[in-house]
Amino acid sequence: MQFNRIIRHTIMELWEPVRDVLPIIFVALVFQALVLKQPFPDIISLSVGMLLTIAGLFFFLKGLNMGVFPMGENLAYQLVRRGNLYYMLIFGFVITFAAVVAEPAVAAIAIKAESVSAGKIKDFGLRITMALAAGIAVSVGILRSVLGHPIHIYLIPCYILIIIATFLSPKEILALAYDAGGVTTSTITVPLVTAIGVGLAGSIRGRNPLTEGFGLIGFAVMLPILFVMGYGIISYYSGEGALTPAYTALAINPPEITITAQAFSVESVIKDFILSIRDVLPLAAAILFFQLFVLRQSVPNALRIAIGFFLVILGLYVFISGLKLGLFPLGKSMAYYLVLSDSLSWIYIFSFLIGFSCTIAEPAITAISLKVEEVSNGTIDSWKLRLVIAIGVATGITLGSYRIISGDPIYIYIIAGYLAVIAITLLSPRYIISIAYDTGGATTSTVTVPLVTALGVGLASNIPGRDPFIDGFGLIAFASIFPLITVMGYGILSHHLIKRRQK
């Protein structure tokens, strides 16, 4: 009986990553078979890549639930109960920094940036830059929650600073910098940071968890954009070296995806696994430090926690291996055949469907929408919220694809989007603003980032006159901005309907 229960539970856990990837596979298969009428290049390699992606997500999420989340959320709860602002600020910075370094979505875009920038942007350097910015941002967000300030008085000046920095940065870095804001908050960061924010607001007398508890994710979106712009300025004008051999770009024209012996040699496996350990080690060290030396408590269920962290490392390694053979090649393959079909309509339809299906499947969106429903006592329905977010993401990715095809400078669209966000923020009811900013950061997570990034780079690589680095990035930024507009629009409409019913 116990054995059967374990089997059922394992199958349910395995279904979660399968569910996340299934809509993407379905959309790709339908388009490839019925619209493009082209065979997938090397279906065996793609299948192995997708299976590795699913397995990596399974191990990664299993490890999070066994080790990282119980420890991290308990630490947040204990520190909030003690009410020591100094420790809370340090904890917010350290845990966010460590979580961003370990994020699969951050790894995915950093690897791709290093590959298409000819090594001018370094994978690990970019991740450290994004993590540093996100850590500082969450600490500022915690301070904002304690002081009780409205979130928009912090974030609107950030938008204005980004607009100014846009005109000072090299054009090569702009799209990547805009994307950086969306990928920092993903599978690990969203639940941990949300737990800190809601727990903090709930512990302070006079604070509303719905109004003041959310918003930390929104803070973690803004500063990485500014920091990556600065990193890009340094990287492009300091003459950094060529591409490192750890990761290599896959062929695009035409897409040929094959499993090579070198990719899975003993030396390569060991090297990549060590890199995964390096990525997760800061998160483990941060949690253990606060548990042992700040709370001065022993680690509960130490063996279970240790197994959880090992599974996180294993999952991260397997997931990144799957990206190279699965989601990255799939996105580039679809982009290649869509451009080859010479039909702009199908490109836009595919972009919309991929954006919508990825968002509905995102674990981070599910986590934050359920937390919103819980904190609002059911006033905000989690499924309706996910639907509104998905429509925003799909619209953004479609417009971003149009931008790549037209060759327009990205900053024109992004600045217009920021101005629209500022305007709608000033018109929105206060309770929806923090939620909207959080959902804008959580939309681009583990599932969305690899495929959407590959789609953008693939389109730019196959359209004459487009540069994969300058034009290929930016879809993540579009996918982060439009959910803010749709969620706040949803809040304005709901508020208006409630007032009408009350009258």
Stockholm file with secondary structure:
# STOCKHOLM 1.0

chainA/1-503         MQFNRIIRHTIMELWEPVRDVLPIIFVALVFQALVLKQPFPDIISLSVGMLLTIAGLFFFLKGLNMGVFPMGENLAYQLVRRGNLYYMLIFGFVITFAAVVAEPAVAAIAIKAESVSAGKIKDFGLRITMALAAGIAVSVGILRSVLGHPIHIYLIPCYILIIIATFLSPKEILALAYDAGGVTTSTITVPLVTAIGVGLAGSIRGRNPLTEGFGLIGFAVMLPILFVMGYGIISYYSGEGALTPAYTALAINPPEITITAQAFSVESVIKDFILSIRDVLPLAAAILFFQLFVLRQSVPNALRIAIGFFLVILGLYVFISGLKLGLFPLGKSMAYYLVLSDSLSWIYIFSFLIGFSCTIAEPAITAISLKVEEVSNGTIDSWKLRLVIAIGVATGITLGSYRIISGDPIYIYIIAGYLAVIAITLLSPRYIISIAYDTGGATTSTVTVPLVTALGVGLASNIPGRDPFIDGFGLIAFASIFPLITVMGYGILSHHLIKRRQK
#=GR chainA/1-503 SS CHHHHHHHHHHHHHHHHHHHHHHHHHHHHHIIIIISCCCCTTHHHHHHHHHHHHHHHHHHHHHIIIIIHHHHHHHHHHHHHHTCHHHHHHHHHHHHHHHHHHCHHHHHHHHHHHHHTTTSSCHHHHHHHHHHHHHHHHHHHHHHHHHTCCTHHHHHHHHHHHHHHHTTSCHHHHHHHHHHHHHSSCTTHHHHHHHHHHHHHHHSTTCCHHHHSSCHHHHHHHHHHHHHHHHHHHHHHTTCCCCCTTSCCCCCSSCCCCCCTTTTSHHHHHHHHHHHHHHHHHHHHHHHHIIIIISCCCCTTHHHHHHHHHHHHHHHHHHHHHHHHTHHHHHHHHHHHHHHTTCHHHHHHHHHHHHHHHHHHCHHHHHHHHHHHHHTTTSSCHHHHHHHHHHHHHHHHHHHHHHHHHTCCHHHHHHHHHHHHHHHHHHSCHHHHHHHHHHHHHSSCTTHHHHHHHHHHHHHHHSTTCCTTTTTSCHHHHHHHHHHHHHHHHHHHHHHHHHHHHC
#=GC SS_cons         CHHHHHHHHHHHHHHHHHHHHHHHHHHHHHIIIIISCCCCTTHHHHHHHHHHHHHHHHHHHHHIIIIIHHHHHHHHHHHHHHTCHHHHHHHHHHHHHHHHHHCHHHHHHHHHHHHHTTTSSCHHHHHHHHHHHHHHHHHHHHHHHHHTCCTHHHHHHHHHHHHHHHTTSCHHHHHHHHHHHHHSSCTTHHHHHHHHHHHHHHHSTTCCHHHHSSCHHHHHHHHHHHHHHHHHHHHHHTTCCCCCTTSCCCCCSSCCCCCCTTTTSHHHHHHHHHHHHHHHHHHHHHHHHIIIIISCCCCTTHHHHHHHHHHHHHHHHHHHHHHHHTHHHHHHHHHHHHHHTTCHHHHHHHHHHHHHHHHHHCHHHHHHHHHHHHHTTTSSCHHHHHHHHHHHHHHHHHHHHHHHHHTCCHHHHHHHHHHHHHHHHHHSCHHHHHHHHHHHHHSSCTTHHHHHHHHHHHHHHHSTTCCTTTTTSCHHHHHHHHHHHHHHHHHHHHHHHHHHHHC
//
